[in-house]
Amino acid sequence: MKDQTKIIAALLVGAAAGAALGLLLAPDSGESTRDGIAEYINDLIESAKDKAQTTASGVKDYSNNVYNNAKSKINDLVGDAADQSDEAIDNAKSKANNVADQAKAYGEDAVNHAKAKAKSNLDDLHNIVHN
């Protein structure tokens, strides 16, 4: 971008110098020549201002696009992370419920086995007492 700016500045300076020499060497009166030079310089200044505003506007648009793209990508990443987090939580809950169900079934089996063993022992004791 610096080279492009240097080229534009060199062109503007060269054009201004050429125009100034042309006006100075023209057969017009001094006042007319000065007015022409002043008008031309004012046109160059306006042209430079317009170019600067266009460049500034382009830089602003470019930076806004970069910002919006980055913001969009970050929002996508955050959304993906939230989805993965929700999925991980759901998987953990499901596994915890499966383990709890297995533990409950194992506990019920243990209780039923203990009841059966106690009943068998009571029946044996009852038979011993009655015999």
C-alpha positions in Angstrom: 0.0 0.0 0.0 2.9 2.4 0.6 4.2 1.9 -2.9 0.8 2.7 -4.3 0.6 5.8 -2.2 4.0 6.9 -3.4 3.1 6.4 -7.0 -0.1 8.4 -6.6 1.7 11.2 -4.8 4.4 11.3 -7.5 1.7 11.5 -10.2 0.0 14.3 -8.5 3.2 16.3 -8.0 4.2 15.7 -11.6 0.8 16.7 -12.9 0.9 19.9 -10.7 4.4 20.8 -11.9 3.4 20.2 -15.5 0.3 22.3 -15.2 2.1 25.0 -13.4 4.8 25.2 -16.1 2.1 25.1 -18.8 0.2 28.0 -17.2 3.4 30.0 -16.6 4.5 29.6 -20.2 1.0 30.3 -21.6 0.4 33.7 -23.3 -2.3 34.7 -20.8 -2.1 37.7 -18.5 -0.5 37.3 -15.0 -3.8 37.6 -13.2 -5.4 35.0 -15.4 -2.4 32.7 -15.0 -2.5 33.0 -11.2 -6.2 32.3 -11.2 -5.7 29.3 -13.3 -2.9 28.0 -11.1 -5.0 28.6 -7.9 -8.0 26.8 -9.5 -5.9 23.9 -10.6 -4.3 23.5 -7.1 -7.7 23.7 -5.5 -8.9 20.9 -7.9 -5.8 18.8 -6.9 -6.5 19.4 -3.2 -10.1 18.3 -3.7 -9.0 15.3 -5.7 -6.6 14.3 -2.9 -9.3 14.7 -0.3 -11.7 12.5 -2.3 -9.0 9.9 -2.7 -8.2 10.0 1.0 -11.9 9.6 1.9 -12.3 6.8 -0.5 -9.3 5.0 0.9 -10.5 5.6 4.5 -13.9 4.3 3.6 -12.4 1.2 1.9 -10.2 0.5 5.0 -13.3 1.0 7.2 -15.3 -1.4 5.1 -12.5 -3.9 5.0 -12.0 -3.8 8.8 -15.8 -4.1 9.4 -15.8 -7.2 7.2 -12.9 -8.7 9.0 -14.6 -8.0 12.4 -17.9 -9.4 11.3 -16.3 -12.6 9.9 -14.3 -13.1 13.1 -17.4 -12.5 15.2 -19.4 -15.0 13.1 -16.7 -17.6 13.5 -16.5 -17.1 17.2 -20.2 -17.3 17.6 -20.2 -20.6 15.6 -17.4 -22.0 17.8 -19.3 -21.0 20.9 -22.5 -22.6 19.6 -20.6 -25.8 18.7 -19.0 -25.9 22.2 -22.4 -25.4 23.8 -23.9 -28.2 21.7 -21.0 -30.6 22.6 -21.4 -29.6 26.2 -25.1 -30.4 26.2 -24.4 -33.7 24.4 -21.8 -34.7 27.0 -24.2 -33.8 29.9 -26.9 -35.9 28.3 -24.5 -38.9 27.9 -23.3 -38.6 31.5 -26.9 -38.5 32.7 -27.8 -41.5 30.7 -24.8 -43.5 31.9 -25.6 -42.4 35.5 -29.2 -43.6 35.2 -28.0 -46.9 33.7 -25.6 -47.4 36.6 -28.3 -46.5 39.1 -30.7 -48.9 37.5 -28.1 -51.7 37.6 -27.3 -50.9 41.2 -31.0 -51.0 42.1 -31.5 -54.3 40.4 -28.4 -55.7 42.1 -29.6 -54.5 45.4 -33.1 -56.0 44.9 -31.5 -59.3 44.0 -29.3 -59.2 47.1 -32.3 -58.3 49.3 -34.4 -61.2 47.7 -31.5 -63.6 48.1 -31.0 -62.5 51.7 -34.8 -62.9 52.4 -34.8 -66.4 50.8 -31.7 -67.4 52.8 -33.3 -66.0 56.1 -36.5 -67.8 55.3 -34.6 -71.0 54.6 -32.7 -70.7 57.9 -35.9 -69.9 59.8 -37.6 -72.9 58.2 -34.6 -75.1 59.2 -34.8 -73.7 62.7 -38.5 -74.2 62.9 -38.1 -77.8 61.7 -35.4 -78.4 64.3 -37.6 -76.9 67.1 -40.6 -79.0 66.1 -38.7 -82.2 65.7 
